[in-house]
């Protein structure tokens, strides 16, 4: 593939992020210019996986879409990869930065959970899901930015990813509830006197608030651990920028409890941009 085609595919990925994931789009812009294309490819791939449930009405078509990416990474894709700019850009990023395909395949397999309405069983299950999705994405982005420093920030990436995933699930909780999906572990629901059906029914507001508070507290617990993991090298810090948006969501969710179903948790775009910009300067999660 020519350099012109590579650049075009990367630009398409960046444009897609501008529309589908504005926070990671900004994270790309706050990263070194030479790394933006590969980061955009990774983030666009993640966005493609995350939106599959929005595009299908039954699990089977979603599994087919996930299988496409699985086949691509295993080298058995059907049709021309060049026809899909995200796929082409992702393969270029993998080859250029020697990214582990196994990590990307694990990310695809973890997203199978999104296609079904099975509840998350335990806290450990949730942490595993977050580790193979949000945490893995931070680690892959760190490898793009600086392979030498990426390993040193692996512990921080693991915990920051869980905090970010919990915040993201809180932001989407109203949507998930309408679909019949429950990402709060049954372990947490049970401790607050709820089960899956009672949470979805939404009638016991005090217990639902307690469950949401505990869930957000889990995210904050991992954020504390991410910060305690030590300073993050400046070279890889841009990979952590999206995770710097987690804390305001987690704090607000703990305060609102069940009221998050009535009012959006997401801070306005300008406030998120300001927070990321300050984080990029201070280099603190």
N, C-alpha and C positions, 0 to 999 in steps of 0.2 A: 504494500500500500504506500502511495506517495505521501510526502510530508504535507502536501496540500489537502489530501483526503483526510489525513489524521487530524489536521487542524480544524477542518470543516466539521468532522464528527464531534470533536471536543466542544466546538462552539455551539453545536446543536444541543449537546448535553447541558451546557451552561444556560442556554435559552430555556430549555425545559425546566431547569431548576428555578429559574426566575418566576415561572408560572406555578410550579407544583410544590416547591420547597424553598421559600424565600430566605429562610434562616441559613440553610446550607449554601445557598447561592451567595449570600453575603460572606459566609465563611470562606468560600472560594476567592472572593475578591480581596479578602484580608490575608490571603496566603501568597507566597512568592509566585510571581507570574509564571515562572517555568514549571511550576507544579500544578497550576490551576486546571489544566486540561485533564490530567489523570484524576485529580480530586473530583472534578465535575463528572467524569465517567463513573467513578465509584458511587457518588451520591445519586446520580441519575438511575443507576442500577438499583440502588436501595429504594428509590422512589417508585420504580416500576414494580418491585416486589410488594411494597406497602399498599399500592393501590389496586392490587388484583381483586381483593374482596369487594371493592367498589364497582368493579366491572362485570362481575359474574353473579348469577342468582342461585347457582348450585355449586357444590364443592368440585365436581368433576371437571368442568371447564377451567376452574382455577388450578387444579392439579395439572392440567395439560399445559397451562401457561408456565407454571413452575418447572415442569419437565423440560420445556424449551430451554430455559436457562441452565438447567442441570446438564442437558445434552451438550449445550454450547461449551460449558466448562470442561466437560469430559472429552471434547473433541469429536463428538458425534452429531453435531447439529445438522438439521435438514435444511436445504436451501442455502442461499447465499447470505453469509454474515454481513456482507457489505450493504445489503438492503436495510439493515437495522443499525442506525448510527450509534445507538447506545451499546449494542453488542460489540460492534467493531471497536468503539472507543475503549470498552472494558478490556477486550483482549489485548489491545495495544498497551493499556496501563499495566496489565498483568505481565506482559513480556518485558516492558521497559523497566519496571520496578521490581520484577521477580516476586510478585505477590503470590501467596500460597492459595492455590485453587481450592484446597480442602476447606479452608476457612470460608470461602465464598459459597461452596456447596453446602456447608453446614448452615449458613445463613438462609439459603433457599429452603432447606429441609425444616428449619425452625418456623418458617413462614407458613408451613402447612397448617399449623395450629390456627391461624387466622381464618382459614376457610370453613372451619366447623364451629359449632356452638358448644363444644365441650368446655366445662369450666377448668380454670387453672387449679390444680389440686393443692399444691403446697407452696410455701415461700421459696423452697429450693427449686421447684419447677419454674417459678417466675424468674428467679435469678439466672437459671439456665437459659431460658428463652431470651432474656435481656442480654446475657453474655454472648449468645450466638448471633444477635442482631445489632443492637446499639453499641455494645462494647467492642464487638468485632470490627464494626465500621470505624470506630476511633482508632483501633490498632492498625487497620489497613491504611487509613489515611496517614498515620504516623510513619508507616513504612515508606509511603510515597515521599513524605517530607524529609525524613532522615532515618535510613535504616540503622545507622549507628546508635541513634538516641532512642529509637522506638522501643527496644527491649527494656530500657531503663524506666520507661513510663508505663509498662504493661499493667502493673498493679493499679495505678491511678486510672488507667483506661478502663479496666474491668469494673471498678466501682463507679466511675463517672457514667459509664454506659448504663448501669442499672438505674442510677438516679435519673438520667435522661429518659430512659424507657418508662419509668413510673410516671414521670411528669407528662410524657406524651400520652400515656394511657388515661391519665386523669383528664387531659384536654379532650380526649375522644370518648369519655365515659358515657355521655348522653347518647351519642351515636351507637356505641356498642350495646347499650341497654335497650335501645329500640330494636336492635337486631337480635336480641336474646343472648348476647355475648357477655361473659363475666371474666375479667382478667384479675380481679381481686382474688387471691387464693382462697379456696374453701377453708383453709386452715385459719385465716384471719376472719372470715365470715362466721365460722363456728364459734370462735372466741368471743364474738360480739352478739351471739345468740341468733344468728341468721343462717339461712341456707341459700342456695342459688335462686330458688323460686321466690323466696321472701325478698331478696335483694331486688330482683327484677320487678316484683309487684310494686315496690316503692312506697309501701304504706307505713312501715315502721321507721319513720324519719330519725328518731334518736339513735336507733341501732345502726341504721345506714350511715349516719354521720360518724358514729364511732368507728365503723369499718373503713370509711374513707380516710378518717384521721390516722388510723393505724397504717393504712396503705401508703399515704403520703409520708408518714413517719419512717417507713421502710426506705423510701427514696432519700429522705434527709440523712438517714443513718449511713447510707452508702456514699452520700456526698461528703460527709464528715470523714469517712475512711479514705476517699479519693484525695482529699486535702491533706490528710495525715500521711499519705504515701510518699511525701517529699516533693520538692520543687520539680516542676515540669520544664524540661529543656526548651529554650526559646524556639529551637528549630522545629519542634513537633507541636508546639502549643496551638497553632491554628487548627489542628485536628480536634482539639478540645473545645473550640469556640461554641459550637451548637449546645454543648452540655452546660455552658455557663448560663443558659436561659432556664435551667431546671428549677433553681431555688425559688424564684418568685412564685412559680406555679405550685410547688410543693407547699410553701408557706400559706398561700392563699387557700389551697384546698383544705389544709388542716383547720383553718379558721371557719371556712364556709360549710364544710361537711356536705350534707344532702342539698344544701342551697346551690351547689355547683350545677345541679340539673336545671336551675332557674336562670342563672346568670353565667355568661361565659367566663372562663378562667384566663383566657389568653390575653396577655398585655398587648397594647396597641403596637403596630409595626415600628413606629418611631422609637418607642421605649426599648424594644428588643434590639434594634440597631444600635442605639446608644449604649446599651449594656454590653453588647458584643464588642463595640469599638473600644470601650473602656477596658474590657477584659484583655483585648489584644495588646493594649498599652501596658497594663499592669501585670499581665501574665499570671492571673489567679483565676481558678475555676469559680 
